[in-house]
Amino acid sequence: MDLFVRRGGFLYLYWTMTALETIGKIGTNAVKELRLQKLRSGYPFMINSNDLESRKFYLEFPDGTIQLACLEKDAKEFAMIRKLSTAEAQALRAKYGFSQL
């Protein structure tokens, strides 16, 4: 299977990349809006990161704090590992393009 189609060549590849970028932006914007809704409603927001080991994630709370947490083996509960420093929390938000409330 050839990734590049001869019909239209560059134009087809450009359109495909533009469509994928548009879909990616829509998804990113939806996640950002969901985050704001959760935090404004008083609920924490889970941030998954490929930088973390399996079963670990961040929880951002409405008061602006972020904690590193781990899903327990039974997958029904999680345990807090540590609270991120203010600088760490700001860096994490910047990495994902999240605004501070």
C-alpha positions as CSV (number, residue, x, y, z in Angstrom):
1,M,0.0,0.0,0.0
2,D,1.5,3.3,-1.1
3,L,1.1,6.2,1.4
4,F,1.4,8.7,-1.4
5,V,-1.2,8.8,-4.1
6,R,0.0,9.9,-7.5
7,R,-3.3,11.6,-8.3
8,G,-2.9,15.1,-7.0
9,G,0.4,14.2,-5.2
10,F,1.4,17.1,-3.0
11,L,-2.1,18.6,-2.9
12,Y,-3.6,15.3,-1.6
13,L,-0.9,15.0,1.0
14,Y,-1.4,18.7,2.0
15,W,-5.2,18.2,2.3
16,T,-4.8,15.0,4.4
17,M,-2.4,16.7,6.8
18,T,-4.6,19.8,7.1
19,A,-7.6,17.6,7.8
20,L,-5.7,15.7,10.5
21,E,-4.4,18.9,12.0
22,T,-8.0,20.3,12.1
23,I,-9.3,17.1,13.8
24,G,-6.4,17.3,16.3
25,K,-7.2,20.9,17.1
26,I,-10.9,20.1,17.6
27,G,-9.9,17.3,20.0
28,T,-7.5,19.5,21.9
29,N,-10.0,22.3,22.3
30,A,-12.7,19.8,23.5
31,V,-10.3,18.5,26.2
32,K,-9.4,22.0,27.3
33,E,-13.1,22.9,27.6
34,L,-13.9,19.8,29.5
35,R,-11.0,20.6,31.9
36,L,-12.4,24.1,32.6
37,Q,-15.9,22.7,33.1
38,K,-14.7,20.1,35.6
39,L,-12.6,22.5,37.6
40,R,-15.3,25.2,37.6
41,S,-17.8,22.7,38.9
42,G,-15.5,21.8,41.8
43,Y,-14.2,18.5,40.4
44,P,-10.6,17.4,39.8
45,F,-9.3,16.9,36.3
46,M,-7.2,13.9,35.4
47,I,-4.1,14.5,33.2
48,N,-2.6,11.5,31.6
49,S,1.0,11.8,30.4
50,N,3.2,9.5,28.3
51,D,6.1,10.8,30.5
52,L,4.7,8.9,33.5
53,E,5.0,5.2,34.3
54,S,2.0,3.0,33.7
55,R,-0.9,3.5,36.1
56,K,0.4,7.0,37.1
57,F,-1.4,10.2,36.3
58,Y,-1.8,13.8,37.5
59,L,-5.0,15.2,39.2
60,E,-5.5,18.9,39.0
61,F,-7.8,20.4,41.6
62,P,-10.0,23.5,41.5
63,D,-7.7,25.3,44.0
64,G,-4.9,25.1,41.4
65,T,-2.9,22.3,43.0
66,I,-1.8,19.3,41.1
67,Q,-0.9,15.9,42.6
68,L,0.8,12.9,41.2
69,A,-1.4,9.8,41.7
70,C,-1.3,6.1,41.0
71,L,-4.1,3.7,40.2
72,E,-4.1,0.8,42.6
73,K,-3.8,-2.8,41.3
74,D,-7.5,-3.5,41.7
75,A,-8.2,-0.4,39.5
76,K,-11.0,0.8,41.7
77,E,-9.0,3.3,43.8
78,F,-6.0,5.5,43.5
79,A,-3.4,6.8,45.9
80,M,-1.8,10.2,46.0
81,I,2.0,10.1,45.7
82,R,2.9,13.7,46.1
83,K,1.8,17.3,45.5
84,L,3.6,19.1,42.7
85,S,5.4,22.3,43.6
86,T,4.0,25.6,42.2
87,A,6.7,25.7,39.5
88,E,6.1,22.0,38.5
89,A,2.4,22.7,38.2
90,Q,3.0,25.8,36.1
91,A,5.4,23.8,33.9
92,L,2.9,21.0,33.4
93,R,0.1,23.4,32.5
94,A,2.4,25.1,30.0
95,K,3.4,21.8,28.5
96,Y,-0.3,21.0,27.7
97,G,-1.3,24.6,26.9
98,F,-3.7,24.8,29.9
99,S,-4.5,28.1,31.5
100,Q,-4.6,28.7,35.2
101,L,-8.0,29.3,36.6
